[in-house]
Amino acid sequence: MAERLVTFEQDGAIGIVTLRRPEKFNALDIPMLRALEAALDEAESAQDVRVVLICGQGKGFCAGGDVEAWGSMSAADFQVQWVRYGHRVFDRLARLRQPTIAVLSGHALGGGLELAVACDFRVAETQVKLGFPETSIGVVPGWSGTQRAVRRFGAQTVRRMAVGGEIFLAPEALALGVVDRVVETGKASDGARIWAEKIAERGPLATEAAKLMIAVAEGEESAAATEALASGFIALTGDLKAGVGSFKTKQKPVFSRS
């Protein structure tokens, strides 16, 4: 069942990850998180995929965490199984090598907005609502809504949602930088795909490197990104070829700094 809750498919250079729990407005539970993690692994391993769209089936993008899934958890299980695992999956999305676009054809609230925030870009239909309503039921944003979202949109915007209880329509969210583009109702998929096709035409390695460098500046990641960039550079040099060759032949390597 879990593997059908979130699917990955490839359409040329574009990968499409789709949440498929429309009867719950794609609310996330543990099986959904596991399926999302697996779909992201599949997307990253698809060498020809240059951009990944994150979509929700049906009328909602993602209604956030399923209250029925975590409401009866003990404090310890809530912390480890719910919050920390959700962080792991969302971090996986944020650190995907390809640029990602959240396709907001329906509301993105709570964990659903945190999911969209983990993407590089957000395309929203004009009727879409966005916000962090968690405090209205006595909890707080737990999947980096007060961390990643603050880094990307600023503290005051997040404060208005998480503390002030404001819910923004897409045009308001656009003015605040929470979404990047607003399109007519029913046009989110088309708008995201057009943008994705333009991104896919750019140099894939340069695009991935630029994404990593921005992530370092933003504080999304540092040590892993630095090592990834350096290792990728070294992998293209003659020194690596000389070193690997010498290991195989058991001879002293001749390095050329080329």
Secondary structure by P-SEA (a helix, b strand, c coil): cccccbbbbbcccbbbbbbccccccccccaaaaaaaaaaaaaaaacccccbbbbbbccccccccccccccccccccccccccaaaaaaaaaaaaacccbbbbbccccccaaaaaaaaaccbbbbccccccccccccccccccccccccccccccaaaaaaaccccccccaaaaaaacccccccccccaaaaaaaaaaaaaaccaaaaaaaaaaaaaaaccccaaaaaaaaaaaaaacaaaaaaaaaaaaccbbbbccc
